[in-house]
């Protein structure tokens, strides 16, 4: 009896952790879609009333935020006010023509983030994990990604080019594979899916035969030859179908597909990709001398709760009908609990990040502090993977209305690279890397010429002999 109870408890804890991690990883758009899907459960209902998600206080007509939770605890200018903000004006379905104003009075064009090509996007994620020389190798690798995000250069060839062991190239490629989109830099679709599967196994249960089917039967899976697969591999047909559904729902053999057009031409797709902020940072009462206010967007038009009538029906039901109702009720309760846990984690994360990066938020990249996910995880007593999921796919609207990835708050070298871009943009003639290093030293950044070359490569800026004039000084690779 005790063993059954312990097994049941472990199952509940695993389900809670899995769903919480999944919700934490989602952007506001994905969260909105998830909420709509969960509302198909009759045990879960959305009550059309406006309550604060934090203190549950009923909001009055005209109150856009909770006057209690959004109130500063002191008059200190450096205080950070962080709260969950139910917003109806940032819904994925509410978009107008370019240049029209939103309900916030902001031109919609400001909801478009700066375009990045896939190589630059990936390289910026992994750069902080690598040493100086390894970053140049990573830059070489990402420039050989195809339109699907797969690597089209042989590892041995790269090793020969840089006169280094293939194992070192492979280690760098491994870091790239764990950047977003997950599996990018893999050599085959199978490898991309196995990388994604490896990460999924950390937070959720995976059907036992998924790994085997990816390695041995991907072609048959694509053709839906399930019976043939079951006979050839000696596994039950039901297990094959279950694994096939899991693969279809969770894995992507072509990591860049669906997110990028021409991987080296951001203007083709990304430049007009509408970006909704997951988090909005502003000044309290629009006073530039006031505290910073951080709104974590919750895409709800009301309050999620257990349907009271459904709970009453459960008490009257019997047999299988009761079990089905209980299952729906448990699923609804779990979703509400996991959503609350997501909110709590983001509240703690954003309070600490904004405290540390206040100057970056108000003054720009030159003032970015070198912080890491590991540091924040240690300070908040959380696992580093939890912080990584909370940061992933989130966009932040700054007080100047610019939208940036939350991951940019963790760029340890962003201030130096920002200064480098400014120097090159204002050069009267093409400066060599050594001359740029000297300019940076004059600004307080002690960097070597090789470091300048590395950062210039990361930014996609050509070397001096290819920058013919000031008008071409920011030409990219």
N, C-alpha and C positions, 0 to 999 in steps of 0.2 A: 504493500500500500504506500509506504514511504517512498519507494523508488518511483512509482507512478506519479506521485505528487511532485517529486523533484524534477522528473522529466517534463511534466506539464509546466512547472515554473520556468524551467530553462527555455521551453518553447515560447512562452509569453515574453520573456526578456529578449530572446533573439528577434522575435517579430517586432518588438518595440524599437530595438536598436536599428534593425534593418530599415524600417519605415522612417525613423527619425533621420538617419543618415541620408536616405533618399530625398526627403523633403529639404534637408539642409543644403543639398547640392543644387536644388532647383532654382532657376531664376524666377522672377515674379510672374513672367508669362507662363512658364511651365507650372508654377504653383497654381495659377488661376485655372489652367487646364485640368490639373489634378483634382482641385476642389470640385469642378464641374463633374468629373467622372465619379467622385465619391458620393456626390449628391444623388446618384442613381440608386444608392442604398436607401431603402425606405425607412431605416432606423435613424438616418441622419437628416436633419432639416435645417434650413436657413431661415432664421426669423428676421423679418424685415424691421429691425430696430437697430438703432445706432448706439452701441455700447463701447466703452474703452476696452480693448483686448487685454489690458494690463490689470486694471482695478475693477473692471466690470461696471463702472459707473455709467448710467444712462446719459447719453449726450443730448443736450437740448437742441431745439431748432436753431440753426445758425452756427452751432459749435462744430468746427471742422476737426478739432483735436481736443483731447481731454484737458481741461484747465488745471487738473490736479497733477497728472503725470507729466505734463509739458511745462510745469512751473519750475523755475530754477530753485535749487535748495539754498542758494546764497546769491549775493550780488557780485561775486567774483567774476571778472571778465573771462578767465580761462576755464570756467565751469562748462561741462558738456551735458546738455539735456538730451537724453536718448529715450525714444518711446516707439511703440508699435502704432502705425498710422493706417487705419482702414481708409483706402482712397478709391473713389469712383471715377476719378479723372485720369487714371493711368491704366485703364483696362486695355487689354490687347485688341479689343474690338472697336475701340474708339479712336479712329484716326481720320484725319481730314486731308485736304490737299496741301501740298508742300507750300510753306510760307504762310498758311493760315494760322491764326492764333488758337491755342488750346484754351481750356477753361482757366488755366493759370495765367493767361495773357502772354504766354511765351510763344514766339514763332516756332512752328513745328520743326523747322530745319535744325533747331538746337537739340532736338532729340536724336540727331544723327551723330554717331561717334566718329572719331577720326578714322579714316580707312587704313587698314593694315593688310599687306599681303600675307599669305600663309607662312612663308619662311620667316619673316620678321616676327609675326605673332608667336610662333613656336620658339624662336631663338630668344626672345625676351623673357619667356617663361623659364628656360633652362640656364640662362647665362649666369645667374647668381649661384648655381650649384657647381659650376665648373671653374677650373683654374684658367689663367690667362691664355696659355697655349691651346687648351682644350676648347675654349670658346671659338677660336679660329677654325678648328676642325669641325665643330658643330655647325658653324656658318657654312662651311663647305658642304656638309651633308644635307642641310635643309634646302640649299639651292638646287639639289638634285631630287626634290620631291615632284611626283607627277600630279595630275589633276585629281587623283584619288587620295593623295597624301601618302602614297607608297614610295619607298626609296628606289631610285632607278640608277644606282651606282653600286658597284661591288665593294664590300668592305675591304677586301684584300687590295683592290686598286687604290682606295683612299689611303690605306696603310703604306703602300709603296710611294705614293705621291708625297706624303709627309715624312717618310722614313721613320715610321714608328711601328710598334707591334700591332697586329690586327686586334689583339685583345683590348688594347686601349681604345681603338676606334669603336669596338663593340660596346665597351662600357659607356662611351659618349652617346652612341645610338640608343642604348637602353634608357638613358635619361630623357632623350627626345621622345621615345615611345610613351613615356608616362606624362607627357605634357598634353594639353588640350589642343585639338581633339584626340582623345585617348587612342593609342595605337598608331598615331602618325609616325612615319619613319620606319615602319615595318617593311620587310621585303616582299611579303605575300599577304593576301587577304587572310589566310589561315593564321599567320603570325599576329596580325592585327587583332583578330578575334581572341586569340589566346592571351594577349596582353590585357585586353578588356576583361576577360574572364578572370584572370589573376586578381585584378582589382575588385571585381564584384564579389569574389569569394571572401573578401575581408569583412563584408557587411551583410551578406545574405546567403541562404542555402541555394546551392546549384544542383540541378539533377545530375545524378552520378555519371551518366554516359555522355554528357555534353562535351567534355574534353576529348573523348574517344571519337565522337562523331565529327568534330572539327578536324581532327588529325587524319582520320581514315575515310570519312565519307562525305566531305563537303559537296562534291559534285552531285552525288545522289540526293543529298538534301535539297539542293537547288532544283532538282528535277522532281522532287517529292516521291522518290522511289523508296518509300519507307519500308515496305515489305522486303525488298531486295536487301536493304541495309540490315534489317533485323536478322535475316537468314545468314548473310555474309559475316556479320560480327557476332552472331550467336546471342543476341539480346532480345527481350520481349518487344513486340511491335508497339505496345502501349508506351514503353519507356522511350522508344525512338520518337514517337509523336510528341510526347511531353517535352523531350529535349529540343525537338525542332521548333516547338512553339516558344520555348525559352530563348533560343537563339534568335528567332525572328523578333521577339519583343525587346531584347536587351543588347544585342551585339551588332556591330556594323563592320562588314569586311572592307569597306572603303571609307576610312576615317574622315576624309575631307569632303566626301560627296554630300551634297545637301547644304553645305555651309559656305563653300567657295566655288567660284566659277574658274577663271584662269587664276591659278594659285599665285602668279606673279603680277596680276593686274587687279589690285583692289578696287580700282575705279569701276570695273565692270559690274561688280555685285555689291561689295561691301560698302561702297560710298553711299548707296541709297538704302542701306539696311536700317530700318527703324529700330532704335535702341530705347527701350523703356528703362528708366532708372529703378533699381530695386531699393535704393537708399537715397534720400535727399538730405543734403546738408545745407543749412541756411543760418542766417542770423536771427536771433529772437526779436520779433516785432520789426524785422528788417532794419534793425539798428546795427550798423557796422562795428560799433563799440560794444555790443552786447554779446552774451554767451552764444556759442554755437549750438544749434538745434539739429538733432539727427532723427529723421523720420525713416523707420523701416517699413516699407510699403507692405500692407496686407490686402490683397485684392478681393475684398469681401464687401457686399452690399448690406450686410447684416451680421448676425451672430450664429455660429454653428452650435447646435445642441442635439441631444438625443430626443427623438420624437416622443412626447409623453404618451400619446395614444398607442404607439408601438410598444412601449414598456408595459402598458396595461394589457395589451393583447397577448404579450408573452406570458403573463400570469394565468391567462385562461386557456392557453394552448396546451396540447398534450402530444406525446410521441414524437414522430419525425417533424411535425410542424413546429413543435416547440424548439427542437434542435436547430432548425433552419432560422427561426426568429432569434434564437440566442446567438447564432453565428453572425447574423447581420448586426445585432446589438453590440457584440464584442468588437466587430470591425469598425463600427462608427465610433465607439468609445476610444479605441486605439488611435484612430485618425485624429480625433480632437486632442488627445494627450500628446501625440507626436508633433502636431502643429504647434502646440504650446511650448514644447521643448525646443523646437526650431526657433521660435520667437525669443525664448530665453537665451539661447546660445548666441544669436545674432546681437541681442542687446548687450551682452557682456563683451563680445568681440568688438563691436563698433565703439563702445565707450572707450575702451583702452586704445584702439587704433587712432581714434580722433584726438585723444589726449596726447598721444605721441607725435602725431603728424599735423598738429594745428598750423604750424608755419607753412607746411606744404599746401594745405588746403587754402590758406589765405593769400600766400605769396607766390606759389608756383613751384615747379620742379626743382629749382635751384636749392630749395630748402627741405628737400626730402631727406628724412632720417633713415639710416640703414638699419631696418628692423627685419626680422625673419619670422616665418610661421612658427618655427621651433621656439623662438623666444616668447611669442604670445601664448603658445600652448602651455609653456612652463609657467608663465605668470598667472594664467587662468585655471591651471590644474586640469587641463584637457589634453587629449591625445592630439598629436600633430596632424593626423589624418582628419580629425574633426575640424580643425582650423582650415585645412586645405579644402574640404568640402564646402565649408561656409563661405570661403573666398571665391571659389570657382563659379563662373558664369554670372557673377553679380556686377552690376554697374552702379556707379555713384554719381549723382548730380551735385557738383560743387556750388558754392555760393555765387560764382560768376556764371552759372547755368551750363558750364561745360560738363560733359558726361565722360567719365573715365572708368576703366575697369578697376574693381576693388583690388585686384592683384597688383596694380601699379603702386599701391601704398607699400608694397613689400619689395620694391625694386631697390636693391642696395646701392646701385651705382647710377640711379636716375638723375641725381643732381649734377654729377660730373658730365654725364652724356648731354644733359640740357645745356650746360655751359659750352660744351664742345660744339653743339649745333649752332648756338648763338655766335661763336667765334667764326665758324665757317660761313654762316649766313652773312656776316658783316665784313668778310675779308675783302680787301681791295685788290689782292692778287692771290692766287692759290697758295696757301700756306702748307709747308711740309709738316709731317707728323711731329718732328722735333720742334718746329716753331709753335705748333699748337700746344704741345706739352709745356713750352715756356710760358705761353699766354695763360694756360691753366694754373701754372705755379704762381703767377702773379696774382691770380684770383684766389689763391689759398688751397688749390688742389694739387697735391704732390703726386704726379703720375709720370710714368716713364713713357718714352716714345712708343714702345711696343704696346703699352696699355692704350695709348691714343689710337694706334692702328686697330686694336681689338674693338674698342668702342665705336670707331668709325665704321668698321665692318658690320657690327651689330645694327647700327643705324642705317646701313645700306648706302653710305656716302662714299663716293669714288675717291681714290688717292689723288694727290695734288697734280700729278702730271696728266690726269684725265679731267680735271676741273679747269676748263679753259678760261672761264671768266666768272665774275661775281654772279652773273645771271644763271650760271650753270653750277654754282657751288654746292647746291644740295641735290645734284643729280644722283640717282641711286644706282645700285649695282644691277 
